[in-house]
Amino acid sequence: APENVTFINFIEDIVPAYCGTDIFFFPSLCENQGIVLLEAAACKRPILVRDLPVYENWLKDDVNCLKAKTDDEFGEKLERLIEDKNLRDKLAKNAHEMSRGHSLKKTGQRLKGIYENLLNEK
């Protein structure tokens, strides 16, 4: 790996690992949601992600992340992030705001509401 890339194994406390990064790059080809994206967003990291349908409702290109489809696009967008601190700050701030809507508490409240509605239908 290049000197500026670090591969790590399992770590107990993930927050310092996220906070020790400048950019969260997630080029996965297939995901069901990508909890690591919410973790990175909660840690106020700018996100570069593959443009997948599963992210359409919560990750917005050039709002709370950057999205790319090809290796060339990833290269261009990564370079943009590296060179533009204002863009990194904007994406990180907006990603953090988005992540707050996906907290365990909010998710639990939504699930509770779904169950209550189902029980009331009987």
VEXKE-187020 format. One record per atom (N, C-alpha, C): residue number from 1; chain; atom name; y, x, z. Coordinates in steps of 0.1 Angstrom, whole numbers, plus 5000, padded with zeros to 4 digits. Each point is the difference from the previous one (the first is absolute). Example, Ala and Ser with C-alpha at 12.3 -4.5 7.8 and 13.67 -1.06 7.14 Angstrom:
% residues 2
<1; "A"; "N"; <4943; 5132; 5078>>
<1; "A"; "CA"; <5012; 4991; 5000>>
<1; "A"; "C"; <5012; 5009; 5000>>
<2; "A"; "N"; <5011; 4996; 4993>>
<2; "A"; "CA"; <5011; 5009; 5000>>
<2; "A"; "C"; <5011; 4992; 5008>>
% end
This chain:
% residues 122
<1; "A"; "N"; <4988; 5008; 5000>>
<1; "A"; "CA"; <5012; 4992; 5000>>
<1; "A"; "C"; <5013; 5009; 5000>>
<2; "A"; "N"; <5010; 4995; 4994>>
<2; "A"; "CA"; <5013; 5007; 5001>>
<2; "A"; "C"; <5004; 5002; 5014>>
<3; "A"; "N"; <5009; 5010; 5002>>
<3; "A"; "CA"; <5005; 5003; 5014>>
<3; "A"; "C"; <5007; 4988; 5006>>
<4; "A"; "N"; <5006; 4992; 4992>>
<4; "A"; "CA"; <5008; 4989; 5006>>
<4; "A"; "C"; <4992; 4987; 5001>>
<5; "A"; "N"; <4987; 5001; 4999>>
<5; "A"; "CA"; <4992; 4988; 5002>>
<5; "A"; "C"; <4990; 5003; 5011>>
<6; "A"; "N"; <4998; 4991; 5009>>
<6; "A"; "CA"; <4991; 5002; 5011>>
<6; "A"; "C"; <4990; 4989; 5000>>
<7; "A"; "N"; <4987; 5003; 5001>>
<7; "A"; "CA"; <4990; 4990; 5001>>
<7; "A"; "C"; <4995; 5001; 5015>>
<8; "A"; "N"; <4999; 4988; 5006>>
<8; "A"; "CA"; <4997; 5000; 5014>>
<8; "A"; "C"; <4987; 4991; 5002>>
<9; "A"; "N"; <4993; 5003; 5011>>
<9; "A"; "CA"; <4989; 4992; 5004>>
<9; "A"; "C"; <5005; 4988; 5009>>
<10; "A"; "N"; <4990; 4994; 5007>>
<10; "A"; "CA"; <5003; 4989; 5009>>
<10; "A"; "C"; <5010; 5005; 5011>>
<11; "A"; "N"; <5010; 4991; 5004>>
<11; "A"; "CA"; <5008; 5003; 5011>>
<11; "A"; "C"; <5002; 4988; 5008>>
<12; "A"; "N"; <5000; 5002; 5013>>
<12; "A"; "CA"; <5001; 4989; 5010>>
<12; "A"; "C"; <5014; 4992; 4999>>
<13; "A"; "N"; <5010; 5008; 5001>>
<13; "A"; "CA"; <5014; 4994; 5000>>
<13; "A"; "C"; <5006; 5002; 4986>>
<14; "A"; "N"; <5000; 4989; 4992>>
<14; "A"; "CA"; <5005; 5001; 4986>>
<14; "A"; "C"; <5015; 5001; 4998>>
<15; "A"; "N"; <5007; 4995; 5010>>
<15; "A"; "CA"; <5015; 4999; 4998>>
<15; "A"; "C"; <5006; 5014; 4998>>
<16; "A"; "N"; <4997; 5010; 5008>>
<16; "A"; "CA"; <5006; 5014; 4997>>
<16; "A"; "C"; <4996; 5005; 4986>>
<17; "A"; "N"; <4988; 4996; 4995>>
<17; "A"; "CA"; <4996; 5005; 4987>>
<17; "A"; "C"; <5009; 4994; 4989>>
<18; "A"; "N"; <5002; 4987; 5001>>
<18; "A"; "CA"; <5009; 4993; 4991>>
<18; "A"; "C"; <5014; 5006; 5001>>
<19; "A"; "N"; <5005; 5001; 5012>>
<19; "A"; "CA"; <5014; 5004; 5002>>
<19; "A"; "C"; <5002; 5015; 4996>>
<20; "A"; "N"; <4989; 5007; 4998>>
<20; "A"; "CA"; <5001; 5014; 4996>>
<20; "A"; "C"; <5001; 5001; 4985>>
<21; "A"; "N"; <5000; 4989; 4992>>
<21; "A"; "CA"; <5001; 5000; 4986>>
<21; "A"; "C"; <5013; 4997; 4995>>
<22; "A"; "N"; <5003; 5004; 4987>>
<22; "A"; "CA"; <5013; 4996; 4994>>
<22; "A"; "C"; <4998; 4988; 4991>>
<23; "A"; "N"; <4988; 4999; 4994>>
<23; "A"; "CA"; <4997; 4989; 4990>>
<23; "A"; "C"; <4985; 4996; 5003>>
<24; "A"; "N"; <4997; 4987; 4999>>
<24; "A"; "CA"; <4986; 4996; 5001>>
<24; "A"; "C"; <4996; 4996; 4986>>
<25; "A"; "N"; <4991; 5008; 4994>>
<25; "A"; "CA"; <4995; 4999; 4987>>
<25; "A"; "C"; <4986; 4994; 5000>>
<26; "A"; "N"; <4998; 4988; 4994>>
<26; "A"; "CA"; <4987; 4993; 5001>>
<26; "A"; "C"; <4996; 4995; 4986>>
<27; "A"; "N"; <4993; 5009; 4992>>
<27; "A"; "CA"; <4996; 4997; 4986>>
<27; "A"; "C"; <4987; 4992; 4999>>
<28; "A"; "N"; <4995; 4994; 5010>>
<28; "A"; "CA"; <4987; 4993; 5000>>
<28; "A"; "C"; <4999; 4991; 4988>>
<29; "A"; "N"; <4989; 5000; 4993>>
<29; "A"; "CA"; <4997; 4991; 4989>>
<29; "A"; "C"; <4996; 4986; 5003>>
<30; "A"; "N"; <4995; 4998; 5012>>
<30; "A"; "CA"; <4994; 4987; 5004>>
<30; "A"; "C"; <5002; 4998; 5015>>
<31; "A"; "N"; <5007; 4989; 5004>>
<31; "A"; "CA"; <5002; 4997; 5014>>
<31; "A"; "C"; <4999; 4985; 5002>>
<32; "A"; "N"; <4997; 4996; 5013>>
<32; "A"; "CA"; <5001; 4986; 5004>>
<32; "A"; "C"; <5013; 4997; 5007>>
<33; "A"; "N"; <5006; 5010; 5006>>
<33; "A"; "CA"; <5014; 4999; 5005>>
<33; "A"; "C"; <5006; 5013; 5002>>
<34; "A"; "N"; <4993; 5009; 5007>>
<34; "A"; "CA"; <5006; 5013; 5002>>
<34; "A"; "C"; <5007; 5001; 5013>>
<35; "A"; "N"; <4993; 4999; 5011>>
<35; "A"; "CA"; <5006; 5001; 5014>>
<35; "A"; "C"; <5008; 5012; 5001>>
<36; "A"; "N"; <4996; 5011; 4994>>
<36; "A"; "CA"; <5007; 5013; 5001>>
<36; "A"; "C"; <5015; 4998; 4995>>
<37; "A"; "N"; <5002; 4992; 4990>>
<37; "A"; "CA"; <5013; 4997; 4995>>
<37; "A"; "C"; <5009; 4994; 5011>>
<38; "A"; "N"; <4994; 4990; 5007>>
<38; "A"; "CA"; <5008; 4994; 5011>>
<38; "A"; "C"; <5003; 5010; 5011>>
<39; "A"; "N"; <4990; 5008; 5003>>
<39; "A"; "CA"; <5002; 5011; 5010>>
<39; "A"; "C"; <5011; 5009; 4996>>
<40; "A"; "N"; <5000; 5005; 4988>>
<40; "A"; "CA"; <5010; 5009; 4995>>
<40; "A"; "C"; <5014; 4993; 5000>>
<41; "A"; "N"; <5000; 4987; 4996>>
<41; "A"; "CA"; <5013; 4992; 5000>>
<41; "A"; "C"; <5005; 4999; 5014>>
<42; "A"; "N"; <4991; 4997; 5010>>
<42; "A"; "CA"; <5004; 4998; 5014>>
<42; "A"; "C"; <5006; 5013; 5005>>
<43; "A"; "N"; <4996; 5012; 4995>>
<43; "A"; "CA"; <5005; 5013; 5004>>
<43; "A"; "C"; <5012; 5004; 4992>>
<44; "A"; "N"; <5005; 4991; 4992>>
<44; "A"; "CA"; <5012; 5002; 4992>>
<44; "A"; "C"; <4999; 5012; 4990>>
<45; "A"; "N"; <4988; 4999; 4993>>
<45; "A"; "CA"; <4998; 5010; 4989>>
<45; "A"; "C"; <5002; 4994; 4987>>
<46; "A"; "N"; <5007; 5007; 4990>>
<46; "A"; "CA"; <5001; 4994; 4987>>
<46; "A"; "C"; <4986; 5001; 4993>>
<47; "A"; "N"; <4997; 4989; 4993>>
<47; "A"; "CA"; <4986; 4999; 4994>>
<47; "A"; "C"; <5001; 5000; 4985>>
<48; "A"; "N"; <4990; 5008; 4995>>
<48; "A"; "CA"; <4997; 5000; 4985>>
<48; "A"; "C"; <4986; 4996; 4999>>
<49; "A"; "N"; <4998; 4989; 4992>>
<49; "A"; "CA"; <4987; 4993; 5000>>
<49; "A"; "C"; <4996; 4997; 4985>>
<50; "A"; "N"; <4987; 4998; 4998>>
<50; "A"; "CA"; <4996; 4996; 4986>>
<50; "A"; "C"; <5004; 4985; 4999>>
<51; "A"; "N"; <5004; 4996; 4989>>
<51; "A"; "CA"; <5004; 4986; 4997>>
<51; "A"; "C"; <4988; 4992; 4998>>
<52; "A"; "N"; <4995; 4993; 5011>>
<52; "A"; "CA"; <4988; 4992; 5000>>
<52; "A"; "C"; <5004; 4985; 5003>>
<53; "A"; "N"; <4993; 4990; 4995>>
<53; "A"; "CA"; <5003; 4986; 5003>>
<53; "A"; "C"; <5000; 4997; 5014>>
<54; "A"; "N"; <4991; 5006; 5008>>
<54; "A"; "CA"; <4999; 4997; 5014>>
<54; "A"; "C"; <5013; 5002; 5008>>
<55; "A"; "N"; <5009; 5009; 4995>>
<55; "A"; "CA"; <5012; 5003; 5007>>
<55; "A"; "C"; <5012; 4991; 4995>>
<56; "A"; "N"; <4998; 4991; 4991>>
<56; "A"; "CA"; <5011; 4993; 4993>>
<56; "A"; "C"; <5009; 4992; 5010>>
<57; "A"; "N"; <4994; 4994; 5010>>
<57; "A"; "CA"; <5007; 4991; 5009>>
<57; "A"; "C"; <5007; 5007; 5011>>
<58; "A"; "N"; <4998; 5013; 5003>>
<58; "A"; "CA"; <5006; 5006; 5011>>
<58; "A"; "C"; <5006; 5014; 4997>>
<59; "A"; "N"; <4996; 5006; 4990>>
<59; "A"; "CA"; <5006; 5013; 4996>>
<59; "A"; "C"; <5008; 4998; 4987>>
<60; "A"; "N"; <5013; 5003; 5001>>
<60; "A"; "CA"; <5009; 4998; 4989>>
<60; "A"; "C"; <5005; 5013; 4995>>
<61; "A"; "N"; <4998; 5003; 4987>>
<61; "A"; "CA"; <5004; 5012; 4994>>
<61; "A"; "C"; <5015; 5002; 5001>>
<62; "A"; "N"; <5004; 5012; 5004>>
<62; "A"; "CA"; <5014; 5004; 5002>>
<62; "A"; "C"; <5007; 4992; 5010>>
<63; "A"; "N"; <4993; 4992; 5009>>
<63; "A"; "CA"; <5006; 4993; 5011>>
<63; "A"; "C"; <4994; 5006; 5013>>
<64; "A"; "N"; <4986; 4999; 5002>>
<64; "A"; "CA"; <4994; 5006; 5012>>
<64; "A"; "C"; <4989; 5010; 4996>>
<65; "A"; "N"; <5000; 5004; 4988>>
<65; "A"; "CA"; <4990; 5010; 4995>>
<65; "A"; "C"; <5004; 5004; 4986>>
<66; "A"; "N"; <4993; 5009; 4995>>
<66; "A"; "CA"; <5000; 5003; 4985>>
<66; "A"; "C"; <4985; 4998; 4995>>
<67; "A"; "N"; <4999; 4994; 4989>>
<67; "A"; "CA"; <4987; 4997; 4994>>
<67; "A"; "C"; <4998; 5008; 4987>>
<68; "A"; "N"; <4988; 5004; 4997>>
<68; "A"; "CA"; <4997; 5007; 4988>>
<68; "A"; "C"; <4986; 4996; 4995>>
<69; "A"; "N"; <4999; 5001; 4986>>
<69; "A"; "CA"; <4987; 4996; 4994>>
<69; "A"; "C"; <4992; 5012; 4995>>
<70; "A"; "N"; <5008; 5010; 4995>>
<70; "A"; "CA"; <4993; 5012; 4994>>
<70; "A"; "C"; <5004; 5013; 5007>>
<71; "A"; "N"; <4992; 5010; 4997>>
<71; "A"; "CA"; <5003; 5013; 5006>>
<71; "A"; "C"; <5014; 5005; 4997>>
<72; "A"; "N"; <5005; 4998; 4988>>
<72; "A"; "CA"; <5013; 5003; 4996>>
<72; "A"; "C"; <5011; 4993; 5008>>
<73; "A"; "N"; <4997; 4987; 5002>>
<73; "A"; "CA"; <5010; 4992; 5008>>
<73; "A"; "C"; <5000; 5005; 5015>>
<74; "A"; "N"; <4988; 5003; 5005>>
<74; "A"; "CA"; <4999; 5005; 5014>>
<74; "A"; "C"; <5009; 5013; 5001>>
<75; "A"; "N"; <4998; 5009; 4990>>
<75; "A"; "CA"; <5008; 5012; 5000>>
<75; "A"; "C"; <5015; 4998; 5000>>
<76; "A"; "N"; <5004; 4991; 4991>>
<76; "A"; "CA"; <5014; 4996; 4999>>
<76; "A"; "C"; <5006; 4994; 5013>>
<77; "A"; "N"; <4992; 4991; 5006>>
<77; "A"; "CA"; <5005; 4993; 5012>>
<77; "A"; "C"; <5000; 5009; 5012>>
<78; "A"; "N"; <4990; 5009; 5000>>
<78; "A"; "CA"; <4999; 5009; 5011>>
<78; "A"; "C"; <5012; 5010; 5000>>
<79; "A"; "N"; <5003; 5005; 4988>>
<79; "A"; "CA"; <5011; 5008; 4998>>
<79; "A"; "C"; <5013; 4993; 5004>>
<80; "A"; "N"; <5002; 4988; 4996>>
<80; "A"; "CA"; <5011; 4992; 5004>>
<80; "A"; "C"; <5002; 4999; 5016>>
<81; "A"; "N"; <4988; 4997; 5006>>
<81; "A"; "CA"; <5000; 4999; 5015>>
<81; "A"; "C"; <5004; 5014; 5006>>
<82; "A"; "N"; <4995; 5011; 4995>>
<82; "A"; "CA"; <5003; 5013; 5005>>
<82; "A"; "C"; <5014; 5003; 4999>>
<83; "A"; "N"; <5006; 4996; 4989>>
<83; "A"; "CA"; <5014; 5004; 4997>>
<83; "A"; "C"; <5011; 4991; 5006>>
<84; "A"; "N"; <4996; 4988; 5004>>
<84; "A"; "CA"; <5010; 4990; 5004>>
<84; "A"; "C"; <4998; 4995; 5014>>
<85; "A"; "N"; <5007; 5006; 5009>>
<85; "A"; "CA"; <4998; 4996; 5014>>
<85; "A"; "C"; <5005; 4986; 5003>>
<86; "A"; "N"; <5010; 4996; 4993>>
<86; "A"; "CA"; <5005; 4986; 5002>>
<86; "A"; "C"; <4989; 4990; 4996>>
<87; "A"; "N"; <4993; 5003; 4989>>
<87; "A"; "CA"; <4989; 4991; 4996>>
<87; "A"; "C"; <4989; 5000; 5011>>
<88; "A"; "N"; <4996; 5012; 5005>>
<88; "A"; "CA"; <4990; 5001; 5010>>
<88; "A"; "C"; <5004; 4992; 5012>>
<89; "A"; "N"; <5012; 5001; 5004>>
<89; "A"; "CA"; <5005; 4993; 5012>>
<89; "A"; "C"; <5000; 4985; 4998>>
<90; "A"; "N"; <5004; 4995; 4988>>
<90; "A"; "CA"; <5001; 4986; 4997>>
<90; "A"; "C"; <4985; 4994; 5000>>
<91; "A"; "N"; <4991; 5007; 4993>>
<91; "A"; "CA"; <4986; 4995; 5000>>
<91; "A"; "C"; <4994; 5000; 5013>>
<92; "A"; "N"; <5002; 5010; 5008>>
<92; "A"; "CA"; <4995; 5001; 5014>>
<92; "A"; "C"; <5005; 4989; 5009>>
<93; "A"; "N"; <5013; 4997; 4999>>
<93; "A"; "CA"; <5006; 4989; 5008>>
<93; "A"; "C"; <4994; 4987; 4996>>
<94; "A"; "N"; <5000; 4997; 4987>>
<94; "A"; "CA"; <4995; 4987; 4995>>
<94; "A"; "C"; <4985; 4999; 5003>>
<95; "A"; "N"; <4992; 5010; 4999>>
<95; "A"; "CA"; <4986; 5000; 5003>>
<95; "A"; "C"; <4998; 4997; 5014>>
<96; "A"; "N"; <5008; 5006; 5009>>
<96; "A"; "CA"; <4999; 4997; 5014>>
<96; "A"; "C"; <5002; 4986; 5003>>
<97; "A"; "N"; <5011; 4994; 4994>>
<97; "A"; "CA"; <5003; 4986; 5002>>
<97; "A"; "C"; <4988; 4991; 4996>>
<98; "A"; "N"; <4995; 5003; 4988>>
<98; "A"; "CA"; <4988; 4993; 4995>>
<98; "A"; "C"; <4988; 5001; 5009>>
<99; "A"; "N"; <4998; 5011; 5006>>
<99; "A"; "CA"; <4988; 5002; 5009>>
<99; "A"; "C"; <5001; 4992; 5012>>
<100; "A"; "N"; <5012; 4997; 5005>>
<100; "A"; "CA"; <5002; 4992; 5012>>
<100; "A"; "C"; <4995; 4986; 4998>>
<101; "A"; "N"; <5000; 4995; 4988>>
<101; "A"; "CA"; <4994; 4987; 4997>>
<101; "A"; "C"; <4985; 5000; 4999>>
<102; "A"; "N"; <4994; 5011; 5001>>
<102; "A"; "CA"; <4985; 5002; 5000>>
<102; "A"; "C"; <4995; 5005; 5013>>
<103; "A"; "N"; <5007; 4999; 5011>>
<103; "A"; "CA"; <4995; 5005; 5012>>
<103; "A"; "C"; <4988; 4992; 5005>>
<104; "A"; "N"; <4993; 5006; 5010>>
<104; "A"; "CA"; <4988; 4992; 5005>>
<104; "A"; "C"; <5004; 4987; 5006>>
<105; "A"; "N"; <5012; 5000; 5007>>
<105; "A"; "CA"; <5005; 4988; 5006>>
<105; "A"; "C"; <5003; 4989; 4990>>
<106; "A"; "N"; <5007; 5004; 4989>>
<106; "A"; "CA"; <5003; 4990; 4990>>
<106; "A"; "C"; <4988; 4995; 4993>>
<107; "A"; "N"; <4991; 5010; 4997>>
<107; "A"; "CA"; <4987; 4996; 4993>>
<107; "A"; "C"; <4992; 4990; 5009>>
<108; "A"; "N"; <5000; 5003; 5013>>
<108; "A"; "CA"; <4993; 4992; 5009>>
<108; "A"; "C"; <5006; 4986; 5001>>
<109; "A"; "N"; <5013; 4999; 5000>>
<109; "A"; "CA"; <5007; 4987; 5000>>
<109; "A"; "C"; <4997; 4992; 4987>>
<110; "A"; "N"; <5000; 5007; 4989>>
<110; "A"; "CA"; <4996; 4993; 4987>>
<110; "A"; "C"; <4986; 4995; 5001>>
<111; "A"; "N"; <4991; 5008; 5004>>
<111; "A"; "CA"; <4986; 4996; 5001>>
<111; "A"; "C"; <4998; 4988; 5010>>
<112; "A"; "N"; <5007; 5001; 5011>>
<112; "A"; "CA"; <4999; 4989; 5010>>
<112; "A"; "C"; <5005; 4987; 4993>>
<113; "A"; "N"; <5011; 5001; 4993>>
<113; "A"; "CA"; <5005; 4988; 4993>>
<113; "A"; "C"; <4990; 4994; 4990>>
<114; "A"; "N"; <4994; 5009; 4993>>
<114; "A"; "CA"; <4989; 4995; 4990>>
<114; "A"; "C"; <4989; 4993; 5007>>
<115; "A"; "N"; <4995; 5006; 5011>>
<115; "A"; "CA"; <4989; 4994; 5008>>
<115; "A"; "C"; <5005; 4986; 5006>>
<116; "A"; "N"; <5012; 5000; 5005>>
<116; "A"; "CA"; <5005; 4987; 5006>>
<116; "A"; "C"; <5001; 4989; 4989>>
<117; "A"; "N"; <5004; 5004; 4988>>
<117; "A"; "CA"; <5001; 4990; 4989>>
<117; "A"; "C"; <4986; 4995; 4997>>
<118; "A"; "N"; <4991; 5009; 4999>>
<118; "A"; "CA"; <4986; 4997; 4996>>
<118; "A"; "C"; <4994; 4990; 5011>>
<119; "A"; "N"; <5002; 5003; 5013>>
<119; "A"; "CA"; <4995; 4992; 5010>>
<119; "A"; "C"; <5007; 4986; 5001>>
<120; "A"; "N"; <5012; 5000; 4996>>
<120; "A"; "CA"; <5007; 4987; 5000>>
<120; "A"; "C"; <4997; 4991; 4988>>
<121; "A"; "N"; <4993; 5006; 4990>>
<121; "A"; "CA"; <4996; 4992; 4988>>
<121; "A"; "C"; <4988; 4991; 5003>>
<122; "A"; "N"; <4992; 5004; 5011>>
<122; "A"; "CA"; <4988; 4993; 5003>>
<122; "A"; "C"; <5002; 4987; 5007>>
% end
